[in-house]
């Protein structure tokens, strides 16, 4: 069995330090096999934000696989944005923008959907490249066929049912088709600061069902109607997936119910400590109610 902690949208420089410390302590008290970070480690891609984010990742007692988000490219320094947008990511986080991690049960493949520019007014929505997806298929060809395949990317592939007008990543339908054909069973993403799970039927009989798991922000004060939260995920050798959502209730992390949409699937048994969800009272550290949404 492989255990993965999924974090997203940490937004260092706009974080609640109490939540950051509690998250570090909780992860290190029961370290997973891998921590997967689906983008937006920083708020504005400043050096001090990268240093703080990288220090947090190094403090975790587990390997880390991380991909950039749109906030990890500078909106202010345009020369940097267009000439070498991921220079600071490579310096402080990882030289790899699309890393791969494997054990004897899973293969986790990062995909970078952050873009320096787009043919649209809002550059924050990201995009899958056609050549990028071709490279992804070639990466899949090199994997042992028994490994359960997981993709980590930043941008949302589906809007939440309650907000169907929210933008999704460019070429989302093409990417989802590629993922299903390549036997991907799980996609971990973020961007909207909302947590929900969307199911897809298997592309063929021997392939797994595809679950697209969107995470809320783990540590940011930029909340959008949901508490800070992250995922603990277990995958066994048969390909069965169990997802536990851990939310911050103002004092501690605790399990809450998953919000599902899309294709039906048998729900996993709830964790023993799961309780009916009640909206938590969260400590006001950075004036959350007036925090600007920003781009993405």
C-alpha positions in Angstrom: 0.0 0.0 0.0 1.2 3.5 -0.9 0.2 6.5 1.2 0.2 10.0 -0.3 -0.5 13.4 1.2 -1.9 15.8 -1.4 -1.4 19.5 -0.7 -2.3 22.4 -3.0 -2.3 26.2 -3.2 -0.1 26.9 -0.1 0.5 30.5 -1.2 3.5 31.3 1.0 3.5 35.0 2.0 -0.3 34.7 2.4 -0.4 31.9 4.9 -1.7 31.3 8.5 1.5 30.4 10.4 -0.5 28.5 13.0 -2.0 26.3 10.2 1.4 25.8 8.6 3.0 24.6 11.8 0.0 22.3 12.6 0.1 20.9 9.1 3.8 20.1 9.4 3.4 18.5 12.8 0.4 16.4 11.6 2.3 15.1 8.5 5.4 14.4 10.4 3.6 12.5 13.1 2.5 10.0 10.5 4.7 10.4 7.5 3.3 9.3 4.1 5.3 7.6 1.3 5.0 10.8 -0.7 3.8 14.4 -0.4 2.3 15.6 -3.7 2.0 19.4 -4.1 -0.2 20.6 -7.0 1.0 24.1 -7.5 0.9 27.6 -6.1 3.6 27.2 -3.5 4.0 31.0 -3.5 1.7 34.1 -3.8 3.7 36.3 -6.2 6.8 34.2 -6.9 9.1 36.5 -4.8 12.4 35.1 -3.6 11.4 35.3 0.1 8.1 33.4 -0.7 10.1 30.7 -2.5 12.5 30.5 0.4 9.7 30.1 2.9 7.9 27.5 0.8 11.0 25.5 0.1 11.9 25.5 3.9 8.4 24.1 4.6 8.8 21.3 2.0 12.2 20.4 3.3 10.8 20.2 6.9 8.5 17.3 5.9 9.6 13.8 6.7 8.7 12.4 3.3 9.8 12.8 -0.3 8.1 15.7 -2.1 6.9 15.8 -5.7 5.7 19.3 -6.7 4.6 21.1 -9.9 4.3 24.8 -10.4 1.1 26.8 -10.4 0.2 30.1 -12.1 1.2 32.0 -8.9 4.7 30.5 -9.1 5.4 32.7 -12.2 6.0 36.4 -11.5 3.2 38.8 -12.5 5.4 41.8 -11.7 8.8 41.1 -13.4 7.8 40.7 -17.0 11.3 40.1 -18.3 11.6 37.2 -15.9 8.1 36.0 -16.7 8.8 35.8 -20.4 12.5 35.0 -20.5 12.8 32.3 -17.8 9.5 32.0 -15.9 10.5 29.0 -13.8 14.0 30.0 -12.9 13.1 30.5 -9.2 11.2 27.3 -9.1 14.2 25.4 -10.3 16.5 27.2 -7.9 14.4 26.8 -4.7 12.1 23.8 -5.3 13.2 21.4 -8.0 15.1 21.4 -11.3 12.3 19.2 -12.6 9.0 20.9 -13.7 7.4 17.5 -14.5 8.9 15.0 -12.0 8.1 11.3 -11.7 8.0 9.2 -8.5 7.4 5.5 -8.4 7.4 2.7 -5.9 6.1 -0.9 -6.2 2.5 0.2 -6.3 2.1 3.6 -8.0 3.7 5.9 -10.6 3.1 9.6 -9.9 3.7 11.9 -12.9 3.8 15.6 -12.6 2.5 17.8 -15.4 3.1 21.6 -15.6 0.0 23.5 -16.7 1.2 27.0 -15.7 1.9 29.2 -18.7 3.8 32.5 -19.1 1.1 33.9 -21.5 -2.1 32.9 -23.3 -4.3 34.2 -26.1 -6.8 35.4 -23.5 -7.1 38.3 -21.0 -6.7 36.0 -18.0 -3.4 34.1 -18.1 -4.0 32.3 -14.9 -6.2 29.4 -16.2 -3.3 27.4 -17.6 -3.2 24.9 -20.5 -2.1 21.5 -21.5 0.2 21.5 -24.5 -0.4 19.0 -27.3 3.3 18.1 -27.5 3.3 17.9 -23.7 0.5 15.3 -23.8 2.5 13.4 -26.5 5.5 13.4 -24.2 3.2 12.2 -21.3 2.1 9.2 -23.4 5.7 8.3 -24.0 6.4 8.6 -20.3 3.5 6.2 -19.7 5.0 3.7 -22.2 8.1 3.3 -20.1 6.2 2.5 -16.9 5.7 -1.1 -15.6 2.1 -2.0 -16.6 1.1 -3.0 -13.0 1.7 0.4 -11.5 -1.4 2.5 -10.6 -0.9 5.8 -12.5 -1.4 9.2 -10.8 -1.1 12.7 -12.4 -0.3 15.8 -10.4 -1.2 19.1 -12.1 -2.2 22.5 -10.8 -5.3 23.6 -12.7 -8.8 22.4 -12.4 -10.1 20.0 -15.1 -13.7 20.4 -14.0 -15.7 23.2 -12.4 -17.5 22.4 -9.1 -21.2 21.6 -9.7 -22.2 24.5 -7.5 -20.2 26.9 -9.7 -20.3 25.6 -13.3 -19.0 28.9 -14.7 -15.6 28.7 -13.1 -12.9 28.3 -15.8 -11.0 25.1 -16.3 -7.6 24.4 -17.7 -7.2 24.7 -21.5 -7.6 21.4 -23.4 -9.1 19.8 -20.4 -11.2 17.4 -22.5 -8.2 16.3 -24.6 -6.1 15.8 -21.5 -8.9 13.7 -19.8 -9.2 11.5 -22.8 -5.4 10.9 -22.9 -5.4 10.1 -19.1 -8.3 7.6 -19.5 -6.6 6.0 -22.5 -3.3 5.7 -20.7 -5.0 4.1 -17.7 -4.6 6.9 -15.2 -6.6 6.3 -12.1 -6.2 9.5 -10.2 -5.5 13.2 -11.0 -4.6 15.5 -8.1 -5.1 19.2 -8.8 -6.2 22.5 -7.2 -6.3 26.2 -8.3 -10.0 27.0 -7.3 -9.4 26.6 -3.5 -12.4 24.3 -3.5 -12.4 20.6 -2.8 -14.5 18.1 -4.8 -14.0 14.7 -6.6 -15.2 14.0 -10.1 -15.5 10.5 -11.4 -15.1 9.1 -15.0 -15.8 5.6 -16.2 -12.9 3.5 -17.3 -11.9 3.8 -21.0 -11.6 0.0 -21.3 -12.4 -3.0 -19.2 -9.0 -3.5 -17.8 -8.4 0.2 -17.0 -9.2 1.8 -13.7 -12.0 4.4 -13.2 -10.5 7.9 -13.3 -11.0 10.1 -10.2 -10.1 13.8 -10.5 -9.5 15.1 -7.0 -9.5 18.9 -6.5 -8.1 20.2 -3.3 -8.9 23.3 -1.3 -6.0 25.5 -0.1 -3.9 23.8 2.5 -2.5 26.9 4.3 -3.5 30.1 2.6 -5.6 32.9 4.1 -7.3 33.3 0.7 -10.3 31.1 1.5 -13.2 30.8 -0.9 -16.1 29.6 1.2 -14.3 26.4 2.4 -11.9 25.7 5.3 -8.2 25.0 4.7 -7.9 21.3 3.9 -5.7 18.6 2.4 -6.0 15.0 1.4 -4.6 11.7 2.8 -4.8 9.0 0.1 -4.1 5.3 0.2 -3.7 3.1 -2.8 -3.4 -0.7 -2.5 -1.9 -3.1 -5.0 -5.3 -3.9 -6.4 -5.8 -0.3 -7.4 -8.4 0.5 -4.7 -8.2 4.2 -3.6 -9.3 5.6 -0.3 -9.3 9.4 0.2 -9.6 11.1 3.5 -10.1 14.9 3.6 -8.5 16.6 6.6 -9.9 20.1 7.3 -8.8 22.8 9.8 -11.5 23.6 12.3 -9.7 26.5 13.9 -7.8 24.4 16.4 -6.8 21.1 14.8 -7.0 19.0 11.6 -9.9 16.6 11.4 -11.6 14.3 8.9 -14.7 15.6 7.0 -16.8 14.0 4.3 -15.7 14.1 0.6 -17.8 16.1 -1.9 -18.3 14.0 -5.0 -19.8 14.7 -8.4 -19.7 12.9 -11.8 -19.7 9.2 -12.3 -20.8 7.1 -9.4 -18.4 4.8 -7.6 -18.6 2.7 -4.4 -17.7 5.0 -1.6 -14.9 3.8 0.7 -15.8 3.3 4.4 -15.5 6.5 6.4 -12.5 6.9 8.7 -13.3 5.9 12.3 -12.8 9.4 13.5 -14.9 11.1 10.8 -17.6 13.4 12.2 -20.5 15.2 10.5 -19.1 18.4 9.0 -19.8 21.6 10.7 -18.5 24.9 9.3 -15.4 25.6 11.5 -14.5 28.9 13.2 -11.1 29.8 11.7 -8.7 32.1 13.5 -8.5 35.4 11.7 -4.9 36.0 11.0 -4.7 37.9 7.8 -8.2 39.4 7.5 -9.5 36.6 5.3 -12.9 38.3 4.7 -11.2 41.2 2.9 -8.4 39.2 1.3 -8.4 39.8 -2.5 -9.0 36.8 -4.7 -6.2 37.8 -7.1 -5.6 36.0 -10.4 -6.3 32.3 -9.9 
